[in-house]
């Protein structure tokens, strides 16, 4: 059964957040900032940009920029309508 790339992306984000957010909490930095830093780091404009040069990095990042653009457009539509 093919679950598509979204399952890998979700697992990468949750695993990274599960590691980084407790570290931010221990340093008395807000969890929201931890989630933002993880999203930036594993996203297609963070380490995902380096995945072409380092193939092993593709297992640890979200590479598909089109999925990110779809979410961004949906968010813009939802917030502009309210």
C-alpha positions, -999 to 999 in steps of 0.1 A, spaced: 0 0 0 14 34 -10 8 61 15 25 88 -6 52 112 4 30 129 30 35 101 55 73 104 53 70 142 57 47 139 87 70 114 104 101 135 97 84 166 113 70 148 143 103 130 150 123 162 147 98 181 169 99 153 194 136 158 198 138 196 196 108 208 215 118 191 248 153 207 244 137 241 240 115 234 270 145 225 291 162 257 281 129 276 291 122 286 255 86 283 243 74 251 225 60 272 197 94 286 189 107 250 189 80 239 163 88 269 142 126 261 142 119 225 133 97 235 105 123 258 91 151 233 95 134 203 79 114 222 53 122 225 16 138 259 21 160 247 50 180 215 48 157 203 21 175 226 -3 207 206 4 191 172 -3 202 173 -40 238 176 -30 236 152 -1 213 123 -9 212 109 26 196 142 37 165 134 17 155 109 44 155 137 71 139 165 52 107 176 35 117 182 -1 85 187 -21 80 225 -26 47 221 -44 30 206 -13 43 236 8 29 260 -18 -5 243 -17 -7 246 21 4 283 19 -23 291 -7 -49 273 14 -39 292 45 -40 325 26 -75 317 14 -88 307 48 -74 338 66 -84 363 39 -120 350 40 -125 354 77 
